[in-house]
Amino acid sequence: MTSYERVALALSHKEADRVPVYPILSGVTRKLIGASYSDWSTNADICAEAFLKSAEDFDIDCIVTLIDLSVECDAWGQKIIFPENEAAHPDYSQSVIQEIEDYAKIKKVDYRTSERMMMHIDVCKKIVAEKKGKIPIVAFVFGPLGVVSMLRNQQDMYMDLYDDPDAVKEAVKQVNETLKEYVAALCDTGVDAVMFDTLFASASIMSKEMWKDMEAQPLRELSQVVRDKGCLMMIHNCGQKIYFDAQIEAAEPVAISFLYPPDDCADFAECKAKYGDKTMLIGSVIPASAVIGTDEEWDKQCIDQIDAMAKGGGFMLATGCEYPANASFDRAKRMIEIAKSHGQYK
């Protein structure tokens, strides 16, 4: 069975030959081709080559084009720092939004003026050209509230949400208008799905009601763009007590990638029982465990996730967030082998 067939069955909540598997290999893929992190983050040829090399070297069941969370904020002129051995991130000493009044300056822009957005589109095109129909290809996009936080910084944006929520909301709306056109262009590359990082839709960051007020409607609009383009809509959220119910209501994702059980579930088994027929579950091995603890502890996490969520299909074994960018590939390989052995469907 091919990866494409295996994941398609999982998305249909049916059992395939085995559990599909994908340790979220992103920045770490640069090591497969000897590239620096900064080159991998800025050069479409290098980035695509690394993602494709990961599919060739490991028996993974999908590719998710997670580069970093500062791809989209580039469109508004946010200065980005590109370290040699870690993910790119905003230079918050030069934030675009310096004070509440600056939110009004955030307007819809042409995504084609953003080098990083266009680079991501090119990465998707190159991967699609090589792997379309062979392995699912998922474009990764930071949600609109997350993009605004990259233009301000999270701590100050939290305060602004209490001082002037309407100012923040208007900026989110303007950012979303840009994202809708950007996402449409990503879909046009031929990717199979778009995965939105909805970082703030978890109790570890903000209340459910606040998230609904700030980002549910923009996410609903983005989801419609994806569906209209014939692609699948997915969500990633590695926060604690993620709001499955609110996000499913707003966006109807076919899959949710997550690290911790949702806010209304005591554990992963209850998550499977409550949501396993509504969306495919992707996760939820702790990424840091790839570099700390023992092999046996890592293996147990993988096995426990399979035992809790694999029955009946609708599950992909994965890390709950990006596989550590400076880790060895040893535990990624162990995860894949466990999916092949312990994850066999009878």
C-alpha positions as CSV (number, residue, x, y, z in Angstrom):
1,M,0.0,0.0,0.0
2,T,1.3,3.4,-0.9
3,S,1.5,6.3,1.6
4,Y,-1.1,8.1,-0.4
5,E,-3.5,5.2,-0.1
6,R,-2.7,4.6,3.5
7,V,-3.4,8.2,4.5
8,A,-6.5,8.4,2.4
9,L,-8.0,5.4,4.3
10,A,-7.0,7.0,7.6
11,L,-8.8,10.2,6.5
12,S,-11.8,8.1,5.7
13,H,-11.7,6.7,9.3
14,K,-10.8,3.2,7.9
15,E,-8.0,0.8,8.8
16,A,-5.3,0.5,6.3
17,D,-2.4,-2.0,6.3
18,R,-0.9,-0.1,9.2
19,V,-1.0,3.2,11.0
20,P,0.5,6.0,8.9
21,V,3.4,7.8,10.4
22,Y,5.2,11.1,10.2
23,P,7.6,12.5,12.7
24,I,7.3,16.1,11.7
25,L,10.6,16.5,9.9
26,S,11.2,20.1,9.1
27,G,14.3,22.1,9.9
28,V,16.2,18.9,10.7
29,T,15.9,17.9,7.1
30,R,18.6,20.4,6.3
31,K,21.1,18.0,7.8
32,L,20.3,15.4,5.1
33,I,21.8,17.7,2.4
34,G,24.4,19.5,4.5
35,A,22.7,22.9,4.4
36,S,22.7,25.7,7.0
37,Y,19.4,26.6,8.7
38,S,19.5,30.0,7.1
39,D,20.0,28.7,3.6
40,W,17.3,26.1,4.1
41,S,14.9,28.8,5.3
42,T,15.5,31.2,2.4
43,N,16.3,29.1,-0.7
44,A,13.4,27.2,-2.3
45,D,15.7,24.8,-4.1
46,I,17.5,23.8,-0.9
47,C,14.4,23.6,1.2
48,A,12.5,21.5,-1.3
49,E,15.5,19.2,-1.9
50,A,15.7,18.6,1.9
51,F,12.0,17.8,2.2
52,L,12.3,15.4,-0.8
53,K,15.4,13.8,0.6
54,S,13.5,13.0,3.9
55,A,10.8,11.2,1.8
56,E,13.5,9.3,0.0
57,D,15.5,8.3,3.1
58,F,12.7,7.5,5.5
59,D,9.4,5.7,5.0
60,I,7.3,8.6,6.0
61,D,3.7,8.9,5.0
62,C,3.4,12.6,4.3
63,I,5.3,15.8,3.8
64,V,4.3,19.0,5.8
65,T,6.0,22.1,4.6
66,L,6.6,23.7,8.0
67,I,9.5,26.1,7.5
68,D,9.0,28.4,10.5
69,L,6.3,30.7,11.9
70,S,7.7,33.9,10.5
71,V,7.1,33.1,6.8
72,E,3.9,35.1,6.6
73,C,4.8,38.2,8.6
74,D,7.5,39.0,6.0
75,A,4.7,40.4,3.8
76,W,4.3,43.4,6.2
77,G,8.0,44.2,6.3
78,Q,8.8,42.5,9.6
79,K,12.5,42.1,10.0
80,I,13.5,38.5,10.4
81,I,16.6,37.0,12.0
82,F,18.1,33.9,10.3
83,P,20.4,32.0,12.7
84,E,22.7,29.3,11.3
85,N,21.4,26.5,13.5
86,E,17.9,27.4,14.6
87,A,14.6,28.5,13.1
88,A,14.2,32.0,11.7
89,H,12.2,34.4,14.0
90,P,11.2,38.0,14.1
91,D,13.5,40.7,15.3
92,Y,11.3,42.0,18.1
93,S,13.6,45.0,18.6
94,Q,12.2,46.2,15.3
95,S,8.5,45.1,15.5
96,V,6.2,46.5,12.9
97,I,3.6,47.1,15.6
98,Q,5.3,49.1,18.3
99,E,2.1,50.4,20.1
100,I,-1.6,50.0,19.9
101,E,-2.0,52.8,17.4
102,D,0.1,50.8,14.9
103,Y,-2.5,48.1,14.4
104,A,-4.4,50.5,12.2
105,K,-1.4,50.5,9.8
106,I,-1.8,46.8,9.1
107,K,-3.7,46.5,5.8
108,K,-4.2,43.8,3.2
109,V,-1.0,43.5,1.1
110,D,-0.1,41.6,-2.1
111,Y,1.4,38.3,-1.0
112,R,3.5,38.3,-4.2
113,T,5.6,41.1,-2.7
114,S,6.7,38.8,0.1
115,E,10.0,36.9,-0.6
116,R,9.2,34.3,2.1
117,M,5.7,33.6,1.0
118,M,6.8,33.2,-2.7
119,M,9.6,31.0,-1.6
120,H,7.2,28.8,0.2
121,I,5.0,28.6,-2.9
122,D,8.0,27.6,-4.9
123,V,8.9,24.9,-2.4
124,C,5.4,23.4,-2.7
125,K,5.6,23.5,-6.5
126,K,8.9,21.6,-6.5
127,I,7.7,19.0,-4.1
128,V,4.4,18.5,-6.0
129,A,6.4,18.1,-9.2
130,E,8.2,15.1,-7.7
131,K,5.7,13.5,-5.3
132,K,2.2,14.4,-6.4
133,G,0.0,11.3,-6.0
134,K,2.7,9.3,-4.3
135,I,2.8,10.9,-0.9
136,P,0.4,13.5,0.6
137,I,1.8,17.0,0.5
138,V,0.5,19.5,3.1
139,A,1.3,23.2,3.0
140,F,1.8,24.8,6.4
141,V,0.4,28.3,7.2
142,F,0.4,30.3,10.4
143,G,-3.1,31.5,11.3
144,P,-4.0,35.2,11.2
145,L,-3.8,35.9,14.9
146,G,-0.4,34.2,15.0
147,V,0.8,36.4,12.1
148,V,-0.3,39.5,14.0
149,S,1.6,38.3,17.1
150,M,4.7,38.1,15.0
151,L,4.3,41.7,14.0
152,R,3.9,42.8,17.6
153,N,5.2,40.0,20.0
154,Q,3.0,37.7,21.9
155,Q,3.3,39.3,25.4
156,D,2.4,42.8,24.2
157,M,-0.4,41.5,22.0
158,Y,-2.0,39.8,24.9
159,M,-2.1,43.1,26.8
160,D,-3.5,44.8,23.7
161,L,-6.3,42.3,23.5
162,Y,-7.5,43.6,26.9
163,D,-6.8,47.2,26.2
164,D,-8.2,47.5,22.7
165,P,-9.4,44.2,21.3
166,D,-11.1,45.9,18.3
167,A,-7.8,47.3,17.1
168,V,-6.2,43.8,17.2
169,K,-9.3,42.3,15.5
170,E,-9.2,44.7,12.6
171,A,-5.5,43.9,12.0
172,V,-6.4,40.2,12.1
173,K,-9.1,40.8,9.5
174,Q,-6.6,42.6,7.2
175,V,-4.0,39.9,7.6
176,N,-6.6,37.3,6.8
177,E,-7.5,39.0,3.5
178,T,-3.9,38.6,2.5
179,L,-3.8,35.0,3.7
180,K,-6.9,34.0,1.7
181,E,-5.2,34.9,-1.5
182,Y,-1.9,33.4,-0.4
183,V,-3.6,30.1,0.6
184,A,-5.4,30.0,-2.7
185,A,-2.0,30.3,-4.5
186,L,-0.6,27.5,-2.3
187,C,-3.6,25.3,-3.3
188,D,-2.9,26.1,-6.9
189,T,0.5,24.5,-6.6
190,G,-1.2,21.1,-6.4
191,V,-0.7,20.4,-2.7
192,D,-3.3,18.0,-1.2
193,A,-4.0,20.0,2.0
194,V,-3.3,23.1,3.9
195,M,-2.5,22.9,7.6
196,F,-3.2,26.0,9.7
197,D,-1.3,26.6,13.0
198,T,-3.9,27.9,15.4
199,L,-1.6,28.4,18.3
200,F,-3.9,30.6,20.3
201,A,-6.9,28.1,20.3
202,S,-5.8,26.5,23.5
203,A,-6.4,27.1,27.2
204,S,-2.7,27.5,27.8
205,I,-2.9,30.8,25.9
206,M,-6.4,32.3,25.9
207,S,-10.0,31.5,26.8
208,K,-12.2,29.7,24.3
209,E,-14.5,32.6,24.1
210,M,-11.7,35.1,23.4
211,W,-10.3,32.8,20.6
212,K,-13.8,32.4,19.1
213,D,-14.1,36.2,19.1
214,M,-10.7,36.8,17.6
215,E,-9.9,34.0,15.1
216,A,-12.8,31.7,14.6
217,Q,-14.4,33.6,11.8
218,P,-11.1,34.3,9.9
219,L,-10.3,30.6,10.2
220,R,-13.8,29.8,8.8
221,E,-13.1,32.0,5.8
222,L,-9.7,30.4,5.2
223,S,-11.2,27.0,5.4
224,Q,-13.7,27.8,2.8
225,V,-10.9,29.0,0.4
226,V,-9.2,25.7,0.9
227,R,-12.3,23.7,0.2
228,D,-13.3,25.8,-2.8
229,K,-9.9,25.0,-4.3
230,G,-10.5,21.3,-3.8
231,C,-7.9,20.8,-1.1
232,L,-8.2,19.4,2.4
233,M,-8.2,21.7,5.5
234,M,-6.2,20.6,8.5
235,I,-5.2,22.2,11.8
236,H,-2.0,22.1,13.9
237,N,-2.0,23.2,17.6
238,C,0.6,22.1,20.1
239,G,-0.9,24.1,23.0
240,Q,-2.2,22.5,26.2
241,K,-6.0,21.9,26.3
242,I,-6.6,22.7,22.7
243,Y,-10.1,23.6,21.7
244,F,-11.2,20.8,19.4
245,D,-14.9,21.6,19.7
246,A,-14.6,25.3,18.8
247,Q,-12.2,24.7,15.9
248,I,-14.3,21.8,14.4
249,E,-17.3,24.1,14.6
250,A,-15.5,26.9,12.9
251,A,-13.4,25.1,10.3
252,E,-14.5,21.5,10.0
253,P,-10.9,20.2,9.6
254,V,-10.4,16.7,8.2
255,A,-7.4,16.3,10.6
256,I,-6.0,17.9,13.7
257,S,-2.3,17.6,14.6
258,F,-1.9,18.1,18.4
259,L,0.4,17.4,21.3
260,Y,-1.9,17.4,24.4
261,P,-5.5,16.1,24.9
262,P,-8.2,18.7,24.2
263,D,-9.7,20.7,27.0
264,D,-12.8,18.5,27.3
265,C,-10.9,15.2,27.4
266,A,-9.0,13.6,30.3
267,D,-6.6,11.7,28.0
268,F,-6.0,10.5,24.5
269,A,-8.3,7.6,24.7
270,E,-11.2,9.9,25.6
271,C,-10.1,12.2,22.7
272,K,-10.4,9.2,20.3
273,A,-13.8,8.3,21.7
274,K,-15.2,11.8,21.5
275,Y,-13.6,13.1,18.3
276,G,-12.3,10.1,16.4
277,D,-15.3,10.0,14.1
278,K,-15.2,13.8,13.4
279,T,-11.6,14.4,12.4
280,M,-8.4,12.4,11.8
281,L,-6.1,12.6,14.9
282,I,-2.4,13.2,14.3
283,G,0.1,12.9,17.1
284,S,1.0,13.1,19.8
285,V,4.5,12.1,20.8
286,I,6.5,14.7,22.7
287,P,9.1,16.2,20.4
288,A,11.6,16.9,23.1
289,S,11.7,13.2,23.9
290,A,13.7,12.8,20.7
291,V,16.7,14.3,22.5
292,I,16.0,13.5,26.2
293,G,15.1,10.3,28.0
294,T,15.8,6.7,26.9
295,D,14.9,4.9,23.7
296,E,12.5,2.7,25.8
297,E,10.7,5.8,27.0
298,W,10.4,7.1,23.4
299,D,9.2,3.7,22.2
300,K,6.6,3.5,25.0
301,Q,5.1,6.9,24.0
302,C,4.8,5.8,20.4
303,I,3.1,2.5,21.4
304,D,0.8,4.2,23.9
305,Q,-0.4,6.6,21.2
306,I,-1.2,3.8,18.9
307,D,-3.0,1.9,21.6
308,A,-5.1,4.9,22.6
309,M,-6.0,6.2,19.1
310,A,-5.4,3.9,16.3
311,K,-8.3,1.5,16.5
312,G,-10.8,1.9,13.6
313,G,-8.5,4.2,11.6
314,G,-8.5,7.9,11.6
315,F,-5.1,8.2,13.2
316,M,-1.6,9.1,12.2
317,L,1.3,8.5,14.6
318,A,3.5,11.7,14.7
319,T,5.3,14.0,16.9
320,G,2.9,16.6,18.5
321,C,5.0,19.4,17.0
322,E,8.2,19.8,14.9
323,Y,10.9,17.1,15.4
324,P,13.8,18.9,17.1
325,A,15.9,20.6,14.4
326,N,19.2,19.6,15.9
327,A,18.4,16.1,16.9
328,S,19.7,12.9,15.3
329,F,17.3,10.9,13.2
330,D,17.5,7.8,15.3
331,R,14.3,8.2,17.2
332,A,12.4,9.3,14.0
333,K,13.5,6.0,12.6
334,R,12.3,4.2,15.7
335,M,8.9,5.8,15.4
336,I,8.6,4.7,11.8
337,E,9.6,1.1,12.7
338,I,7.1,1.0,15.6
339,A,4.3,2.1,13.2
340,K,5.2,-0.7,10.9
341,S,5.3,-3.3,13.7
342,H,3.0,-2.3,16.5
343,G,0.8,-0.3,14.2
344,Q,-0.2,-3.2,12.0
345,Y,-4.0,-3.5,11.6
346,K,-5.2,-7.1,11.8
